[in-house]
Amino acid sequence: MAKRITERQRLALKLDALNDSEVGEVLDYIQIMETMRRAANTSGLWEDDLVAMLADAHENKRARQAFEWEAVRRRAERRAAALPTRT
């Protein structure tokens, strides 16, 4: 009976097939996920109910996500500009 690969093994196989630039983009995406997870975990630390409510507002979550995406886009542009061009 054949063993099924786990999701982690499947991810590792896909990462091996990526070039360095693509791996950098995946790492940027993981950083976004970690940032959002930290923001979700720290939301319980607010002492002021109004501040907590505003921090959890849908618009603020979307704004944080858009800010993170923009930061990743800028990093990718800088990385692309730093790559030597082929002629």
Jmol script that loads the backbone (N, CA, C; Angstrom):
load data "model"
ATOM      1  N   MET A   1       0.846  -1.175   0.000  1.00  0.00           N
ATOM      2  CA  MET A   1       0.000   0.000   0.000  1.00  0.00           C
ATOM      3  C   MET A   1       0.893   1.240   0.000  1.00  0.00           C
ATOM      4  N   ALA A   2       0.613   2.152  -0.886  1.00  0.00           N
ATOM      5  CA  ALA A   2       1.435   3.360  -1.027  1.00  0.00           C
ATOM      6  C   ALA A   2       1.141   4.336   0.107  1.00  0.00           C
ATOM      7  N   LYS A   3       2.203   4.947   0.591  1.00  0.00           N
ATOM      8  CA  LYS A   3       2.029   5.974   1.632  1.00  0.00           C
ATOM      9  C   LYS A   3       1.610   7.272   0.984  1.00  0.00           C
ATOM     10  N   ARG A   4       0.689   7.961   1.608  1.00  0.00           N
ATOM     11  CA  ARG A   4       0.271   9.280   1.132  1.00  0.00           C
ATOM     12  C   ARG A   4       1.195  10.319   1.742  1.00  0.00           C
ATOM     13  N   ILE A   5       1.555  11.296   0.953  1.00  0.00           N
ATOM     14  CA  ILE A   5       2.424  12.335   1.490  1.00  0.00           C
ATOM     15  C   ILE A   5       1.593  13.328   2.295  1.00  0.00           C
ATOM     16  N   THR A   6       2.230  13.900   3.301  1.00  0.00           N
ATOM     17  CA  THR A   6       1.543  14.879   4.140  1.00  0.00           C
ATOM     18  C   THR A   6       1.552  16.231   3.440  1.00  0.00           C
ATOM     19  N   GLU A   7       0.758  17.150   3.966  1.00  0.00           N
ATOM     20  CA  GLU A   7       0.720  18.499   3.396  1.00  0.00           C
ATOM     21  C   GLU A   7       2.088  19.165   3.495  1.00  0.00           C
ATOM     22  N   ARG A   8       2.801  18.931   4.573  1.00  0.00           N
ATOM     23  CA  ARG A   8       4.133  19.525   4.744  1.00  0.00           C
ATOM     24  C   ARG A   8       5.108  18.968   3.703  1.00  0.00           C
ATOM     25  N   GLN A   9       5.020  17.665   3.437  1.00  0.00           N
ATOM     26  CA  GLN A   9       5.890  17.065   2.431  1.00  0.00           C
ATOM     27  C   GLN A   9       5.545  17.598   1.042  1.00  0.00           C
ATOM     28  N   ARG A  10       4.263  17.762   0.779  1.00  0.00           N
ATOM     29  CA  ARG A  10       3.826  18.304  -0.506  1.00  0.00           C
ATOM     30  C   ARG A  10       4.345  19.740  -0.691  1.00  0.00           C
ATOM     31  N   LEU A  11       4.276  20.520   0.390  1.00  0.00           N
ATOM     32  CA  LEU A  11       4.789  21.890   0.347  1.00  0.00           C
ATOM     33  C   LEU A  11       6.296  21.892   0.095  1.00  0.00           C
ATOM     34  N   ALA A  12       7.027  21.007   0.760  1.00  0.00           N
ATOM     35  CA  ALA A  12       8.475  20.924   0.580  1.00  0.00           C
ATOM     36  C   ALA A  12       8.820  20.582  -0.874  1.00  0.00           C
ATOM     37  N   LEU A  13       8.068  19.681  -1.487  1.00  0.00           N
ATOM     38  CA  LEU A  13       8.307  19.333  -2.882  1.00  0.00           C
ATOM     39  C   LEU A  13       8.063  20.529  -3.797  1.00  0.00           C
ATOM     40  N   LYS A  14       7.013  21.274  -3.526  1.00  0.00           N
ATOM     41  CA  LYS A  14       6.705  22.446  -4.341  1.00  0.00           C
ATOM     42  C   LYS A  14       7.772  23.524  -4.155  1.00  0.00           C
ATOM     43  N   LEU A  15       8.255  23.708  -2.919  1.00  0.00           N
ATOM     44  CA  LEU A  15       9.304  24.700  -2.667  1.00  0.00           C
ATOM     45  C   LEU A  15      10.592  24.347  -3.406  1.00  0.00           C
ATOM     46  N   ASP A  16      10.903  23.060  -3.478  1.00  0.00           N
ATOM     47  CA  ASP A  16      12.113  22.635  -4.187  1.00  0.00           C
ATOM     48  C   ASP A  16      12.050  22.983  -5.669  1.00  0.00           C
ATOM     49  N   ALA A  17      10.844  23.071  -6.222  1.00  0.00           N
ATOM     50  CA  ALA A  17      10.690  23.360  -7.646  1.00  0.00           C
ATOM     51  C   ALA A  17      10.740  24.856  -7.959  1.00  0.00           C
ATOM     52  N   LEU A  18      10.724  25.725  -6.938  1.00  0.00           N
ATOM     53  CA  LEU A  18      10.706  27.171  -7.152  1.00  0.00           C
ATOM     54  C   LEU A  18      12.121  27.730  -7.306  1.00  0.00           C
ATOM     55  N   ASN A  19      12.218  28.861  -8.027  1.00  0.00           N
ATOM     56  CA  ASN A  19      13.514  29.537  -8.098  1.00  0.00           C
ATOM     57  C   ASN A  19      13.661  30.441  -6.875  1.00  0.00           C
ATOM     58  N   ASP A  20      14.831  31.047  -6.722  1.00  0.00           N
ATOM     59  CA  ASP A  20      15.115  31.843  -5.524  1.00  0.00           C
ATOM     60  C   ASP A  20      14.160  33.021  -5.364  1.00  0.00           C
ATOM     61  N   SER A  21      13.808  33.658  -6.457  1.00  0.00           N
ATOM     62  CA  SER A  21      12.892  34.794  -6.402  1.00  0.00           C
ATOM     63  C   SER A  21      11.509  34.357  -5.907  1.00  0.00           C
ATOM     64  N   GLU A  22      11.046  33.241  -6.417  1.00  0.00           N
ATOM     65  CA  GLU A  22       9.732  32.732  -6.004  1.00  0.00           C
ATOM     66  C   GLU A  22       9.740  32.297  -4.542  1.00  0.00           C
ATOM     67  N   VAL A  23      10.845  31.717  -4.101  1.00  0.00           N
ATOM     68  CA  VAL A  23      10.965  31.330  -2.688  1.00  0.00           C
ATOM     69  C   VAL A  23      10.896  32.579  -1.815  1.00  0.00           C
ATOM     70  N   GLY A  24      11.527  33.671  -2.260  1.00  0.00           N
ATOM     71  CA  GLY A  24      11.462  34.928  -1.519  1.00  0.00           C
ATOM     72  C   GLY A  24      10.038  35.436  -1.398  1.00  0.00           C
ATOM     73  N   GLU A  25       9.271  35.304  -2.476  1.00  0.00           N
ATOM     74  CA  GLU A  25       7.875  35.732  -2.442  1.00  0.00           C
ATOM     75  C   GLU A  25       7.055  34.874  -1.480  1.00  0.00           C
ATOM     76  N   VAL A  26       7.330  33.576  -1.459  1.00  0.00           N
ATOM     77  CA  VAL A  26       6.628  32.688  -0.517  1.00  0.00           C
ATOM     78  C   VAL A  26       6.973  33.080   0.918  1.00  0.00           C
ATOM     79  N   LEU A  27       8.233  33.381   1.164  1.00  0.00           N
ATOM     80  CA  LEU A  27       8.641  33.801   2.512  1.00  0.00           C
ATOM     81  C   LEU A  27       7.974  35.112   2.903  1.00  0.00           C
ATOM     82  N   ASP A  28       7.829  36.033   1.951  1.00  0.00           N
ATOM     83  CA  ASP A  28       7.125  37.288   2.228  1.00  0.00           C
ATOM     84  C   ASP A  28       5.674  37.013   2.604  1.00  0.00           C
ATOM     85  N   TYR A  29       5.037  36.091   1.876  1.00  0.00           N
ATOM     86  CA  TYR A  29       3.652  35.741   2.163  1.00  0.00           C
ATOM     87  C   TYR A  29       3.530  35.122   3.559  1.00  0.00           C
ATOM     88  N   ILE A  30       4.483  34.263   3.909  1.00  0.00           N
ATOM     89  CA  ILE A  30       4.481  33.656   5.245  1.00  0.00           C
ATOM     90  C   ILE A  30       4.638  34.730   6.311  1.00  0.00           C
ATOM     91  N   GLN A  31       5.468  35.726   6.033  1.00  0.00           N
ATOM     92  CA  GLN A  31       5.641  36.827   6.985  1.00  0.00           C
ATOM     93  C   GLN A  31       4.326  37.575   7.188  1.00  0.00           C
ATOM     94  N   ILE A  32       3.565  37.763   6.118  1.00  0.00           N
ATOM     95  CA  ILE A  32       2.257  38.407   6.230  1.00  0.00           C
ATOM     96  C   ILE A  32       1.341  37.574   7.123  1.00  0.00           C
ATOM     97  N   MET A  33       1.327  36.274   6.893  1.00  0.00           N
ATOM     98  CA  MET A  33       0.475  35.397   7.707  1.00  0.00           C
ATOM     99  C   MET A  33       0.874  35.459   9.180  1.00  0.00           C
ATOM    100  N   GLU A  34       2.174  35.479   9.448  1.00  0.00           N
ATOM    101  CA  GLU A  34       2.643  35.562  10.833  1.00  0.00           C
ATOM    102  C   GLU A  34       2.253  36.889  11.464  1.00  0.00           C
ATOM    103  N   THR A  35       2.368  37.978  10.701  1.00  0.00           N
ATOM    104  CA  THR A  35       1.999  39.292  11.209  1.00  0.00           C
ATOM    105  C   THR A  35       0.517  39.329  11.556  1.00  0.00           C
ATOM    106  N   MET A  36      -0.299  38.779  10.671  1.00  0.00           N
ATOM    107  CA  MET A  36      -1.738  38.769  10.911  1.00  0.00           C
ATOM    108  C   MET A  36      -2.085  37.877  12.114  1.00  0.00           C
ATOM    109  N   ARG A  37      -1.360  36.775  12.279  1.00  0.00           N
ATOM    110  CA  ARG A  37      -1.597  35.887  13.423  1.00  0.00           C
ATOM    111  C   ARG A  37      -1.234  36.599  14.722  1.00  0.00           C
ATOM    112  N   ARG A  38      -0.086  37.317  14.702  1.00  0.00           N
ATOM    113  CA  ARG A  38       0.306  38.070  15.899  1.00  0.00           C
ATOM    114  C   ARG A  38      -0.717  39.142  16.220  1.00  0.00           C
ATOM    115  N   ALA A  39      -1.228  39.815  15.200  1.00  0.00           N
ATOM    116  CA  ALA A  39      -2.231  40.855  15.424  1.00  0.00           C
ATOM    117  C   ALA A  39      -3.500  40.259  16.015  1.00  0.00           C
ATOM    118  N   ALA A  40      -3.873  39.083  15.552  1.00  0.00           N
ATOM    119  CA  ALA A  40      -5.071  38.430  16.080  1.00  0.00           C
ATOM    120  C   ALA A  40      -4.852  37.989  17.527  1.00  0.00           C
ATOM    121  N   ASN A  41      -3.644  37.513  17.832  1.00  0.00           N
ATOM    122  CA  ASN A  41      -3.348  37.055  19.190  1.00  0.00           C
ATOM    123  C   ASN A  41      -3.261  38.208  20.183  1.00  0.00           C
ATOM    124  N   THR A  42      -2.762  39.347  19.741  1.00  0.00           N
ATOM    125  CA  THR A  42      -2.606  40.472  20.660  1.00  0.00           C
ATOM    126  C   THR A  42      -3.900  41.248  20.841  1.00  0.00           C
ATOM    127  N   SER A  43      -4.911  40.971  20.013  1.00  0.00           N
ATOM    128  CA  SER A  43      -6.162  41.719  20.135  1.00  0.00           C
ATOM    129  C   SER A  43      -6.823  41.473  21.490  1.00  0.00           C
ATOM    130  N   GLY A  44      -6.553  40.346  22.119  1.00  0.00           N
ATOM    131  CA  GLY A  44      -7.116  40.065  23.432  1.00  0.00           C
ATOM    132  C   GLY A  44      -6.423  40.826  24.554  1.00  0.00           C
ATOM    133  N   LEU A  45      -5.315  41.486  24.237  1.00  0.00           N
ATOM    134  CA  LEU A  45      -4.555  42.192  25.258  1.00  0.00           C
ATOM    135  C   LEU A  45      -5.034  43.619  25.494  1.00  0.00           C
ATOM    136  N   TRP A  46      -5.926  44.111  24.643  1.00  0.00           N
ATOM    137  CA  TRP A  46      -6.400  45.485  24.787  1.00  0.00           C
ATOM    138  C   TRP A  46      -7.198  45.636  26.077  1.00  0.00           C
ATOM    139  N   GLU A  47      -6.954  46.698  26.794  1.00  0.00           N
ATOM    140  CA  GLU A  47      -7.695  46.947  28.023  1.00  0.00           C
ATOM    141  C   GLU A  47      -8.940  47.783  27.753  1.00  0.00           C
ATOM    142  N   ASP A  48      -8.880  48.616  26.766  1.00  0.00           N
ATOM    143  CA  ASP A  48      -9.992  49.495  26.452  1.00  0.00           C
ATOM    144  C   ASP A  48     -10.911  48.806  25.439  1.00  0.00           C
ATOM    145  N   ASP A  49     -12.180  48.662  25.775  1.00  0.00           N
ATOM    146  CA  ASP A  49     -13.117  47.971  24.899  1.00  0.00           C
ATOM    147  C   ASP A  49     -13.285  48.683  23.564  1.00  0.00           C
ATOM    148  N   LEU A  50     -13.292  50.009  23.569  1.00  0.00           N
ATOM    149  CA  LEU A  50     -13.438  50.766  22.323  1.00  0.00           C
ATOM    150  C   LEU A  50     -12.248  50.532  21.402  1.00  0.00           C
ATOM    151  N   VAL A  51     -11.039  50.563  21.955  1.00  0.00           N
ATOM    152  CA  VAL A  51      -9.839  50.333  21.153  1.00  0.00           C
ATOM    153  C   VAL A  51      -9.860  48.910  20.598  1.00  0.00           C
ATOM    154  N   ALA A  52     -10.252  47.950  21.405  1.00  0.00           N
ATOM    155  CA  ALA A  52     -10.336  46.564  20.953  1.00  0.00           C
ATOM    156  C   ALA A  52     -11.355  46.422  19.835  1.00  0.00           C
ATOM    157  N   MET A  53     -12.501  47.073  19.972  1.00  0.00           N
ATOM    158  CA  MET A  53     -13.535  46.993  18.948  1.00  0.00           C
ATOM    159  C   MET A  53     -13.035  47.603  17.636  1.00  0.00           C
ATOM    160  N   LEU A  54     -12.360  48.749  17.720  1.00  0.00           N
ATOM    161  CA  LEU A  54     -11.843  49.390  16.514  1.00  0.00           C
ATOM    162  C   LEU A  54     -10.738  48.559  15.865  1.00  0.00           C
ATOM    163  N   ALA A  55      -9.885  47.960  16.671  1.00  0.00           N
ATOM    164  CA  ALA A  55      -8.794  47.146  16.141  1.00  0.00           C
ATOM    165  C   ALA A  55      -9.324  45.917  15.414  1.00  0.00           C
ATOM    166  N   ASP A  56     -10.444  45.388  15.874  1.00  0.00           N
ATOM    167  CA  ASP A  56     -11.026  44.208  15.245  1.00  0.00           C
ATOM    168  C   ASP A  56     -11.999  44.548  14.130  1.00  0.00           C
ATOM    169  N   ALA A  57     -12.196  45.823  13.857  1.00  0.00           N
ATOM    170  CA  ALA A  57     -13.133  46.221  12.814  1.00  0.00           C
ATOM    171  C   ALA A  57     -12.660  45.690  11.460  1.00  0.00           C
ATOM    172  N   HIS A  58     -13.621  45.301  10.647  1.00  0.00           N
ATOM    173  CA  HIS A  58     -13.334  44.720   9.332  1.00  0.00           C
ATOM    174  C   HIS A  58     -12.457  45.650   8.491  1.00  0.00           C
ATOM    175  N   GLU A  59     -12.741  46.941   8.521  1.00  0.00           N
ATOM    176  CA  GLU A  59     -11.985  47.896   7.721  1.00  0.00           C
ATOM    177  C   GLU A  59     -10.519  47.940   8.160  1.00  0.00           C
ATOM    178  N   ASN A  60     -10.287  47.869   9.457  1.00  0.00           N
ATOM    179  CA  ASN A  60      -8.909  47.906   9.951  1.00  0.00           C
ATOM    180  C   ASN A  60      -8.151  46.639   9.586  1.00  0.00           C
ATOM    181  N   LYS A  61      -8.816  45.500   9.629  1.00  0.00           N
ATOM    182  CA  LYS A  61      -8.167  44.258   9.219  1.00  0.00           C
ATOM    183  C   LYS A  61      -7.796  44.317   7.746  1.00  0.00           C
ATOM    184  N   ARG A  62      -8.708  44.840   6.929  1.00  0.00           N
ATOM    185  CA  ARG A  62      -8.421  44.959   5.495  1.00  0.00           C
ATOM    186  C   ARG A  62      -7.299  45.962   5.251  1.00  0.00           C
ATOM    187  N   ALA A  63      -7.268  47.038   6.009  1.00  0.00           N
ATOM    188  CA  ALA A  63      -6.215  48.043   5.851  1.00  0.00           C
ATOM    189  C   ALA A  63      -4.853  47.450   6.218  1.00  0.00           C
ATOM    190  N   ARG A  64      -4.801  46.663   7.299  1.00  0.00           N
ATOM    191  CA  ARG A  64      -3.539  46.020   7.676  1.00  0.00           C
ATOM    192  C   ARG A  64      -3.082  45.064   6.587  1.00  0.00           C
ATOM    193  N   GLN A  65      -4.023  44.305   6.034  1.00  0.00           N
ATOM    194  CA  GLN A  65      -3.685  43.365   4.977  1.00  0.00           C
ATOM    195  C   GLN A  65      -3.187  44.108   3.735  1.00  0.00           C
ATOM    196  N   ALA A  66      -3.853  45.181   3.355  1.00  0.00           N
ATOM    197  CA  ALA A  66      -3.430  45.959   2.191  1.00  0.00           C
ATOM    198  C   ALA A  66      -2.042  46.560   2.422  1.00  0.00           C
ATOM    199  N   PHE A  67      -1.780  47.025   3.634  1.00  0.00           N
ATOM    200  CA  PHE A  67      -0.468  47.577   3.956  1.00  0.00           C
ATOM    201  C   PHE A  67       0.614  46.508   3.813  1.00  0.00           C
ATOM    202  N   GLU A  68       0.342  45.310   4.304  1.00  0.00           N
ATOM    203  CA  GLU A  68       1.311  44.214   4.205  1.00  0.00           C
ATOM    204  C   GLU A  68       1.550  43.831   2.745  1.00  0.00           C
ATOM    205  N   TRP A  69       0.484  43.756   1.959  1.00  0.00           N
ATOM    206  CA  TRP A  69       0.636  43.425   0.542  1.00  0.00           C
ATOM    207  C   TRP A  69       1.477  44.476  -0.175  1.00  0.00           C
ATOM    208  N   GLU A  70       1.234  45.740   0.138  1.00  0.00           N
ATOM    209  CA  GLU A  70       1.995  46.809  -0.483  1.00  0.00           C
ATOM    210  C   GLU A  70       3.470  46.708  -0.098  1.00  0.00           C
ATOM    211  N   ALA A  71       3.753  46.380   1.137  1.00  0.00           N
ATOM    212  CA  ALA A  71       5.143  46.220   1.576  1.00  0.00           C
ATOM    213  C   ALA A  71       5.810  45.072   0.818  1.00  0.00           C
ATOM    214  N   VAL A  72       5.090  43.975   0.625  1.00  0.00           N
ATOM    215  CA  VAL A  72       5.639  42.835  -0.120  1.00  0.00           C
ATOM    216  C   VAL A  72       5.870  43.225  -1.571  1.00  0.00           C
ATOM    217  N   ARG A  73       4.935  43.967  -2.165  1.00  0.00           N
ATOM    218  CA  ARG A  73       5.076  44.398  -3.555  1.00  0.00           C
ATOM    219  C   ARG A  73       6.321  45.275  -3.724  1.00  0.00           C
ATOM    220  N   ARG A  74       6.532  46.187  -2.777  1.00  0.00           N
ATOM    221  CA  ARG A  74       7.703  47.064  -2.855  1.00  0.00           C
ATOM    222  C   ARG A  74       8.996  46.263  -2.732  1.00  0.00           C
ATOM    223  N   ARG A  75       9.011  45.282  -1.804  1.00  0.00           N
ATOM    224  CA  ARG A  75      10.201  44.443  -1.656  1.00  0.00           C
ATOM    225  C   ARG A  75      10.474  43.663  -2.937  1.00  0.00           C
ATOM    226  N   ALA A  76       9.420  43.143  -3.558  1.00  0.00           N
ATOM    227  CA  ALA A  76       9.578  42.386  -4.801  1.00  0.00           C
ATOM    228  C   ALA A  76      10.102  43.284  -5.913  1.00  0.00           C
ATOM    229  N   GLU A  77       9.625  44.516  -5.981  1.00  0.00           N
ATOM    230  CA  GLU A  77      10.119  45.454  -6.993  1.00  0.00           C
ATOM    231  C   GLU A  77      11.596  45.764  -6.775  1.00  0.00           C
ATOM    232  N   ARG A  78      11.974  45.986  -5.506  1.00  0.00           N
ATOM    233  CA  ARG A  78      13.379  46.260  -5.207  1.00  0.00           C
ATOM    234  C   ARG A  78      14.249  45.066  -5.577  1.00  0.00           C
ATOM    235  N   ARG A  79      13.753  43.865  -5.247  1.00  0.00           N
ATOM    236  CA  ARG A  79      14.499  42.652  -5.548  1.00  0.00           C
ATOM    237  C   ARG A  79      14.643  42.483  -7.064  1.00  0.00           C
ATOM    238  N   ALA A  80      13.561  42.754  -7.810  1.00  0.00           N
ATOM    239  CA  ALA A  80      13.609  42.632  -9.265  1.00  0.00           C
ATOM    240  C   ALA A  80      14.553  43.655  -9.869  1.00  0.00           C
ATOM    241  N   ALA A  81      14.587  44.854  -9.310  1.00  0.00           N
ATOM    242  CA  ALA A  81      15.473  45.892  -9.826  1.00  0.00           C
ATOM    243  C   ALA A  81      16.932  45.552  -9.553  1.00  0.00           C
ATOM    244  N   ALA A  82      17.177  44.808  -8.503  1.00  0.00           N
ATOM    245  CA  ALA A  82      18.549  44.459  -8.150  1.00  0.00           C
ATOM    246  C   ALA A  82      19.083  43.291  -8.971  1.00  0.00           C
ATOM    247  N   LEU A  83      18.186  42.516  -9.607  1.00  0.00           N
ATOM    248  CA  LEU A  83      18.618  41.374 -10.410  1.00  0.00           C
ATOM    249  C   LEU A  83      19.323  41.869 -11.676  1.00  0.00           C
ATOM    250  N   PRO A  84      20.390  41.192 -12.069  1.00  0.00           N
ATOM    251  CA  PRO A  84      21.063  41.617 -13.309  1.00  0.00           C
ATOM    252  C   PRO A  84      20.168  41.307 -14.507  1.00  0.00           C
ATOM    253  N   THR A  85      20.182  42.182 -15.467  1.00  0.00           N
ATOM    254  CA  THR A  85      19.362  41.985 -16.660  1.00  0.00           C
ATOM    255  C   THR A  85      20.142  41.148 -17.663  1.00  0.00           C
ATOM    256  N   ARG A  86      19.409  40.309 -18.388  1.00  0.00           N
ATOM    257  CA  ARG A  86      20.029  39.465 -19.419  1.00  0.00           C
ATOM    258  C   ARG A  86      19.972  40.182 -20.748  1.00  0.00           C
ATOM    259  N   THR A  87      21.030  40.062 -21.493  1.00  0.00           N
ATOM    260  CA  THR A  87      21.059  40.682 -22.831  1.00  0.00           C
ATOM    261  C   THR A  87      21.368  39.671 -23.881  1.00  0.00           C
TER     262      THR A  87
END
end "model"
wireframe off; spacefill off
backbone 0.3
color backbone group
